[in-house]
Amino acid sequence: MTADDAVGAAVERLVRAAATRQACAPVRDLIGSSDLAAAYAVQDAIAARRTAEGAVVVGRKIGLTSPAVQEQLGVDQPDFGILFEDTQYADGETVPYSRLLQPRAEAEVAFVLKEDLTEGDLGLDRVAAAVDYAVAAIEVADSRVAGWDITFADTVADNASSGVYVLGNERKTLDEFTPRDVGMTMTVTGQEVSTGSGAACLGDPLVAVQWLARKARDLGQPLRAGQVILSGALGPMRAVAPGATATATITALGSVTLHFTEG
């Protein structure tokens, strides 16, 4: 099998899993467990299919920002995926559980950009200047790979295990809060399941955005004004069951809630 054939086969496996709502085997048997170029080629091909079908790209998500998770998967860098308009929910909305396979919720700081990040060295000051505002967010990660049996390549190929996400309503500029200093608590159906801080996300959520800005530009897909950037988990992600309610509270940014149907 050629490299192109392997990428194509991985695309078909993941697309079929998403379409049938039946989790599939990992794709590392096709593209290897650590081939960065092949993994992103699969992600790009699946995204191209989605956009050809009318899906609208509205931003990016950053994953693997936790050193503990990096160590678990044997990698030394984050990854990223693409956010589509039809995966975004408003605060307090309800997600049909049937659109998900193996959902796990995590709390994050989301940034909305007011400027493109295309020029210069993209230092931290430049990245901060491009941020319009930030809000509290819950990302519901979801894997098309059965049992979350993933390596770095598996999750990258699967759009960084992207599912759906919800944005809070309390907008703050970077003049009003410091992302690395925030604290986070997340509950699922009233039970505290995760705590953390801004510093848990690569030391600073803005550093995560800087990493993404540079990587995205290097790959020819720079970050653009108006895009939403999910900067990475502030604490452990937790599974959510049908009928659950997840609420994340982030100091300075308030709370955000997402409900799930019974089935």
KEKE-3310 file (N, C-alpha, C; in steps of 0.2 Angstrom, whole numbers, plus 5000, padded with zeros to 4 digits):
npx = (5004:5003:5009:4999:4988:4987:4983:4971:4963:4963:4955:4943:4939:4937:4928:4917:4915:4910:4899:4890:4889:4896:4909:4926:4941:4958:4968:4981:4987:4987:4993:5003:5009:5015:5017:5017:5014:5006:4995:4990:4987:4976:4967:4965:4960:4947:4941:4941:4931:4920:4919:4916:4903:4896:4899:4905:4920:4925:4935:4948:4954:4964:4974:4980:4988:4991:5005:5004:4995:5002:5013:5007:5003:5015:5021:5028:5022:5008:4993:4981:4965:4950:4937:4920:4905:4893:4896:4895:4888:4876:4877:4869:4862:4855:4863:4860:4862:4864:4872:4884:4898:4908:4908:4918:4920:4928:4935:4939:4948:4941:4946:4942:4947:4952:4960:4970:4983:4996:5008:5026:5035:5026:5026:5022:5016:5011:5002:4993:4988:4980:4969:4952:4942:4939:4931:4923:4923:4916:4923:4917:4925:4927:4929:4931:4937:4936:4934:4943:4956:4969:4983:4996:4995:4982:4973:4975:4972:4959:4953:4958:4951:4939:4923:4909:4906:4903:4901:4903:4894:4900:4910:4927:4941:4959:4964:4957:4958:4969:4974:4983:4981:4969:4956:4948:4933:4924:4908:4898:4882:4880:4890:4906:4919:4931:4945:4956:4968:4973:4987:4989:4987:4999:5006:5001:4987:4988:5000:4998:4989:4998:5007:4999:4996:5008:5011:5000:5001:5013:5009:5002:4989:4984:4979:4964:4955:4940:4939:4936:4946:4949:4958:4963:4963:4960:4960:4957:4948:4932:4920:4904:4887:4871:4858:4865:4872:4883:4894:4905:4915:4925:4936:4934:4929:4916:4902:4898:4886:4881:4869:4864:4854:4843:4846)
npy = (4994:5011:5027:5037:5028:5023:5034:5037:5026:5027:5039:5034:5025:5032:5041:5033:5028:5040:5042:5031:5031:5021:5016:5014:5004:5008:5020:5018:5007:5009:5021:5022:5026:5038:5047:5062:5070:5061:5059:5072:5074:5065:5071:5084:5079:5074:5085:5093:5086:5088:5102:5103:5098:5108:5112:5124:5131:5138:5140:5134:5120:5116:5102:5090:5097:5095:5090:5078:5070:5071:5063:5051:5047:5047:5058:5074:5086:5097:5095:5099:5103:5106:5117:5117:5126:5119:5112:5120:5125:5135:5143:5134:5126:5111:5096:5083:5067:5057:5061:5059:5048:5043:5053:5065:5078:5093:5108:5124:5139:5149:5159:5173:5179:5195:5199:5194:5181:5181:5187:5191:5187:5181:5183:5182:5194:5199:5189:5191:5204:5201:5195:5197:5194:5184:5169:5158:5140:5124:5110:5096:5082:5069:5053:5044:5032:5016:5013:5024:5020:5026:5033:5046:5049:5043:5051:5064:5062:5060:5072:5078:5072:5079:5084:5092:5109:5122:5139:5152:5166:5177:5189:5193:5205:5204:5214:5213:5202:5188:5175:5164:5164:5160:5150:5134:5125:5110:5103:5088:5084:5090:5084:5087:5085:5089:5099:5113:5124:5139:5139:5125:5123:5121:5130:5142:5148:5157:5154:5142:5146:5154:5144:5137:5146:5148:5135:5133:5143:5138:5127:5132:5137:5149:5157:5166:5182:5183:5170:5156:5150:5136:5133:5123:5110:5114:5106:5088:5078:5072:5058:5059:5055:5049:5061:5069:5084:5096:5108:5121:5132:5146:5157:5174:5173:5167:5155:5141:5131:5115:5103:5086:5075:5061:5051)
npz = (5000:4995:5002:5000:4997:5010:5018:5012:5015:5028:5030:5024:5034:5046:5041:5039:5051:5058:5050:5052:5066:5073:5082:5076:5072:5077:5067:5066:5061:5048:5045:5053:5070:5074:5063:5058:5047:5039:5047:5049:5035:5034:5042:5036:5023:5027:5033:5021:5014:5022:5021:5008:5007:5013:5026:5038:5042:5058:5067:5077:5087:5101:5107:5118:5128:5140:5151:5157:5149:5137:5140:5143:5130:5124:5117:5113:5110:5107:5098:5085:5079:5069:5070:5067:5062:5064:5075:5086:5101:5111:5127:5139:5130:5123:5119:5107:5112:5104:5093:5097:5101:5111:5122:5131:5143:5144:5152:5146:5141:5129:5115:5105:5089:5083:5074:5059:5061:5053:5050:5054:5069:5077:5091:5109:5113:5101:5098:5109:5106:5095:5100:5103:5113:5127:5133:5144:5141:5137:5130:5122:5119:5107:5101:5086:5087:5093:5111:5114:5110:5107:5098:5095:5081:5078:5085:5080:5066:5067:5068:5080:5090:5090:5096:5100:5106:5118:5121:5133:5139:5145:5141:5141:5140:5137:5144:5156:5162:5167:5158:5162:5176:5180:5189:5188:5189:5186:5185:5183:5181:5194:5202:5207:5196:5190:5192:5190:5182:5174:5171:5169:5156:5145:5153:5151:5143:5133:5128:5122:5111:5104:5100:5092:5082:5076:5071:5063:5053:5047:5041:5031:5034:5041:5056:5058:5058:5068:5071:5082:5095:5104:5118:5125:5138:5155:5165:5170:5158:5158:5157:5150:5152:5145:5147:5156:5163:5161:5169:5168:5178:5178:5185:5183:5171:5172:5172:5161:5153:5148:5141:5140:5130:5134:5126)
capx = (5000:5007:5007:4993:4983:4986:4979:4964:4960:4961:4950:4937:4938:4935:4922:4912:4913:4906:4892:4886:4889:4899:4917:4931:4948:4963:4970:4988:4989:4987:4997:5008:5007:5018:5018:5013:5012:5001:4990:4987:4984:4970:4963:4964:4955:4941:4939:4939:4925:4915:4917:4913:4896:4893:4901:4909:4925:4924:4941:4953:4955:4971:4973:4986:4991:4993:5010:5002:4992:5008:5017:5003:5003:5022:5022:5031:5019:5001:4990:4976:4959:4946:4930:4915:4900:4888:4897:4895:4882:4876:4877:4863:4858:4855:4866:4857:4867:4864:4876:4891:4900:4911:4910:4921:4919:4934:4934:4944:4947:4941:4948:4940:4952:4950:4965:4974:4990:5000:5015:5030:5037:5021:5028:5016:5013:5008:4996:4988:4985:4976:4963:4947:4940:4939:4925:4923:4920:4917:4924:4916:4929:4924:4933:4928:4941:4933:4937:4948:4962:4972:4990:4996:4992:4975:4969:4976:4969:4952:4952:4960:4946:4934:4916:4905:4908:4899:4904:4900:4892:4903:4916:4932:4947:4965:4965:4952:4960:4976:4972:4986:4980:4962:4955:4942:4929:4919:4904:4894:4876:4880:4896:4913:4923:4937:4948:4962:4970:4976:4994:4989:4987:5005:5009:4998:4983:4990:5006:4995:4987:5004:5010:4994:4997:5014:5010:4995:5004:5018:5005:4998:4982:4985:4973:4960:4950:4934:4939:4936:4951:4949:4965:4966:4960:4962:4960:4956:4942:4928:4915:4897:4882:4865:4855:4870:4873:4890:4895:4912:4916:4931:4937:4935:4925:4910:4901:4895:4883:4879:4865:4864:4848:4844:4848)
capy = (5000:5017:5032:5040:5023:5022:5040:5036:5021:5030:5043:5030:5021:5037:5044:5028:5028:5046:5042:5026:5031:5015:5017:5010:5002:5014:5020:5018:5001:5011:5027:5023:5029:5044:5050:5069:5072:5057:5061:5079:5073:5062:5076:5088:5076:5073:5092:5095:5083:5092:5109:5102:5096:5114:5114:5130:5132:5144:5140:5128:5118:5113:5096:5087:5103:5093:5086:5071:5067:5070:5057:5045:5045:5047:5064:5080:5092:5097:5094:5104:5101:5111:5118:5118:5129:5115:5108:5125:5126:5141:5142:5131:5122:5103:5092:5076:5062:5052:5063:5058:5041:5042:5060:5067:5085:5097:5115:5128:5146:5150:5165:5175:5184:5201:5200:5188:5180:5179:5191:5192:5181:5179:5183:5182:5201:5199:5185:5194:5209:5199:5193:5201:5193:5177:5166:5151:5135:5117:5106:5089:5078:5063:5049:5039:5026:5012:5013:5029:5017:5031:5036:5053:5049:5042:5057:5069:5060:5060:5079:5079:5069:5084:5083:5098:5113:5127:5145:5156:5173:5183:5191:5198:5206:5202:5219:5212:5196:5185:5168:5159:5164:5158:5143:5131:5119:5107:5098:5084:5083:5092:5082:5090:5080:5091:5106:5115:5131:5142:5136:5118:5123:5123:5135:5148:5147:5161:5151:5137:5149:5155:5138:5135:5152:5147:5129:5134:5147:5134:5122:5136:5138:5153:5159:5172:5186:5180:5163:5154:5146:5132:5133:5117:5108:5117:5100:5082:5078:5067:5055:5061:5050:5052:5065:5073:5091:5098:5115:5124:5139:5148:5163:5180:5171:5165:5148:5139:5124:5111:5098:5081:5072:5055:5046)
capz = (5000:4995:5007:4998:4998:5017:5020:5009:5018:5035:5029:5023:5040:5050:5039:5039:5058:5059:5047:5055:5073:5075:5082:5072:5074:5076:5060:5066:5057:5041:5044:5059:5076:5075:5057:5059:5040:5037:5052:5047:5029:5035:5045:5030:5018:5030:5033:5014:5012:5026:5018:5001:5009:5016:5033:5038:5047:5062:5071:5079:5094:5103:5111:5121:5131:5147:5151:5159:5143:5132:5143:5142:5123:5121:5112:5116:5108:5107:5092:5084:5075:5065:5073:5062:5064:5066:5082:5092:5105:5115:5134:5141:5125:5124:5113:5106:5114:5098:5088:5100:5102:5117:5124:5137:5143:5148:5153:5143:5140:5122:5113:5098:5087:5080:5068:5057:5063:5047:5049:5059:5072:5081:5098:5113:5113:5095:5099:5113:5103:5090:5104:5104:5120:5129:5136:5147:5136:5138:5124:5122:5115:5105:5097:5082:5088:5099:5117:5115:5110:5102:5099:5093:5075:5078:5087:5075:5060:5069:5070:5087:5094:5091:5096:5100:5111:5120:5123:5138:5137:5149:5137:5145:5136:5141:5149:5161:5166:5165:5157:5166:5183:5181:5192:5185:5192:5182:5188:5179:5185:5201:5205:5205:5193:5187:5194:5187:5182:5167:5171:5167:5149:5142:5157:5149:5137:5127:5125:5118:5105:5101:5097:5086:5077:5072:5067:5057:5048:5044:5037:5026:5036:5047:5060:5055:5062:5069:5072:5089:5097:5110:5119:5128:5144:5161:5170:5167:5155:5161:5152:5151:5150:5142:5152:5160:5163:5162:5170:5170:5181:5177:5188:5179:5165:5174:5171:5155:5154:5142:5143:5135:5130:5137:5121)
cpx = (5004:5005:5000:4987:4981:4982:4972:4960:4958:4956:4943:4935:4934:4928:4916:4910:4908:4899:4888:4885:4892:4907:4921:4937:4952:4965:4978:4991:4990:4993:5003:5006:5010:5020:5014:5010:5006:4995:4986:4984:4977:4965:4960:4959:4948:4938:4937:4932:4919:4913:4914:4905:4893:4895:4905:4914:4925:4930:4945:4952:4962:4970:4980:4991:4994:4999:5009:4999:4998:5012:5014:5003:5010:5024:5025:5028:5012:4999:4984:4971:4955:4939:4926:4909:4894:4890:4897:4888:4882:4875:4870:4859:4859:4858:4862:4863:4869:4870:4884:4892:4902:4913:4913:4922:4926:4932:4940:4942:4947:4942:4945:4945:4949:4955:4968:4980:4994:5007:5019:5032:5032:5023:5021:5013:5009:5001:4991:4985:4980:4969:4958:4944:4940:4933:4926:4920:4920:4918:4921:4920:4926:4928:4929:4931:4938:4938:4943:4955:4966:4980:4990:4993:4985:4971:4969:4972:4961:4950:4953:4955:4940:4927:4912:4908:4903:4903:4900:4898:4896:4910:4921:4938:4953:4967:4961:4954:4966:4974:4976:4984:4973:4962:4949:4940:4924:4915:4900:4888:4877:4886:4902:4917:4930:4939:4954:4963:4972:4983:4994:4989:4994:5008:5005:4993:4985:4996:5003:4993:4993:5007:5005:4995:5003:5014:5005:4997:5009:5015:5001:4991:4982:4978:4970:4956:4944:4934:4939:4942:4950:4956:4968:4963:4964:4963:4958:4949:4938:4922:4908:4892:4876:4861:4859:4869:4880:4891:4902:4911:4923:4932:4938:4930:4918:4909:4898:4892:4881:4875:4865:4857:4849:4846:4848)
cpy = (5006:5022:5035:5035:5023:5028:5039:5031:5023:5035:5039:5027:5026:5040:5039:5028:5034:5045:5037:5026:5025:5016:5012:5008:5008:5014:5019:5012:5003:5017:5027:5026:5036:5048:5057:5071:5068:5059:5067:5078:5070:5067:5081:5086:5076:5080:5095:5092:5087:5098:5108:5101:5102:5116:5120:5130:5138:5144:5134:5126:5115:5108:5094:5093:5101:5089:5079:5067:5066:5064:5051:5043:5045:5052:5069:5086:5092:5095:5099:5100:5107:5111:5120:5121:5125:5111:5113:5125:5133:5139:5140:5127:5115:5100:5085:5071:5058:5054:5062:5050:5040:5049:5061:5075:5087:5104:5119:5135:5146:5158:5166:5180:5190:5203:5194:5187:5177:5182:5191:5186:5178:5178:5183:5188:5201:5195:5188:5200:5207:5196:5198:5201:5186:5175:5160:5146:5128:5114:5099:5085:5072:5059:5044:5032:5022:5012:5018:5026:5021:5032:5043:5053:5048:5048:5063:5068:5061:5067:5081:5077:5075:5082:5089:5103:5119:5133:5149:5162:5179:5184:5195:5199:5204:5208:5218:5206:5193:5178:5163:5158:5161:5151:5140:5125:5117:5102:5094:5082:5084:5089:5085:5084:5082:5098:5107:5122:5133:5139:5129:5117:5125:5129:5141:5147:5151:5158:5145:5140:5152:5149:5136:5140:5150:5140:5129:5138:5142:5129:5126:5137:5143:5155:5166:5176:5183:5173:5162:5149:5142:5131:5127:5116:5112:5111:5094:5082:5072:5065:5058:5056:5053:5055:5069:5080:5093:5106:5117:5131:5140:5156:5168:5179:5169:5157:5147:5132:5121:5105:5092:5077:5065:5049:5048)
cpz = (5000:5001:5006:4999:5006:5020:5018:5013:5025:5035:5028:5030:5045:5048:5040:5047:5060:5056:5050:5062:5076:5075:5079:5075:5073:5069:5060:5062:5049:5040:5049:5065:5078:5069:5057:5052:5038:5041:5050:5040:5029:5037:5040:5025:5021:5031:5026:5012:5016:5023:5011:5002:5012:5023:5033:5044:5051:5067:5072:5086:5095:5108:5114:5124:5138:5147:5152:5153:5138:5134:5141:5134:5120:5116:5116:5113:5108:5100:5091:5079:5073:5069:5067:5065:5067:5073:5088:5095:5109:5122:5136:5136:5127:5118:5113:5107:5108:5093:5091:5101:5109:5121:5131:5137:5147:5147:5150:5143:5132:5120:5106:5096:5083:5074:5066:5060:5058:5047:5055:5063:5077:5088:5102:5113:5107:5095:5103:5110:5098:5094:5105:5111:5121:5133:5139:5142:5139:5131:5126:5117:5113:5101:5093:5083:5094:5105:5118:5114:5105:5104:5096:5086:5074:5080:5082:5069:5061:5071:5077:5091:5095:5091:5095:5106:5112:5123:5128:5136:5140:5145:5141:5140:5140:5145:5156:5165:5163:5164:5161:5173:5185:5185:5188:5190:5187:5186:5182:5183:5193:5205:5203:5202:5190:5190:5191:5187:5175:5166:5169:5160:5146:5146:5156:5143:5131:5124:5120:5111:5101:5097:5091:5080:5073:5068:5062:5052:5044:5039:5032:5027:5042:5050:5058:5060:5062:5071:5080:5090:5104:5112:5123:5136:5150:5167:5167:5164:5158:5156:5155:5148:5148:5148:5156:5159:5165:5163:5172:5173:5181:5180:5183:5173:5166:5172:5164:5156:5148:5144:5138:5135:5133:5132:5114)
residu = (MET:THR:ALA:ASP:ASP:ALA:VAL:GLY:ALA:ALA:VAL:GLU:ARG:LEU:VAL:ARG:ALA:ALA:ALA:THR:ARG:GLN:ALA:CYS:ALA:PRO:VAL:ARG:ASP:LEU:ILE:GLY:SER:SER:ASP:LEU:ALA:ALA:ALA:TYR:ALA:VAL:GLN:ASP:ALA:ILE:ALA:ALA:ARG:ARG:THR:ALA:GLU:GLY:ALA:VAL:VAL:VAL:GLY:ARG:LYS:ILE:GLY:LEU:THR:SER:PRO:ALA:VAL:GLN:GLU:GLN:LEU:GLY:VAL:ASP:GLN:PRO:ASP:PHE:GLY:ILE:LEU:PHE:GLU:ASP:THR:GLN:TYR:ALA:ASP:GLY:GLU:THR:VAL:PRO:TYR:SER:ARG:LEU:LEU:GLN:PRO:ARG:ALA:GLU:ALA:GLU:VAL:ALA:PHE:VAL:LEU:LYS:GLU:ASP:LEU:THR:GLU:GLY:ASP:LEU:GLY:LEU:ASP:ARG:VAL:ALA:ALA:ALA:VAL:ASP:TYR:ALA:VAL:ALA:ALA:ILE:GLU:VAL:ALA:ASP:SER:ARG:VAL:ALA:GLY:TRP:ASP:ILE:THR:PHE:ALA:ASP:THR:VAL:ALA:ASP:ASN:ALA:SER:SER:GLY:VAL:TYR:VAL:LEU:GLY:ASN:GLU:ARG:LYS:THR:LEU:ASP:GLU:PHE:THR:PRO:ARG:ASP:VAL:GLY:MET:THR:MET:THR:VAL:THR:GLY:GLN:GLU:VAL:SER:THR:GLY:SER:GLY:ALA:ALA:CYS:LEU:GLY:ASP:PRO:LEU:VAL:ALA:VAL:GLN:TRP:LEU:ALA:ARG:LYS:ALA:ARG:ASP:LEU:GLY:GLN:PRO:LEU:ARG:ALA:GLY:GLN:VAL:ILE:LEU:SER:GLY:ALA:LEU:GLY:PRO:MET:ARG:ALA:VAL:ALA:PRO:GLY:ALA:THR:ALA:THR:ALA:THR:ILE:THR:ALA:LEU:GLY:SER:VAL:THR:LEU:HIS:PHE:THR:GLU:GLY)
# end
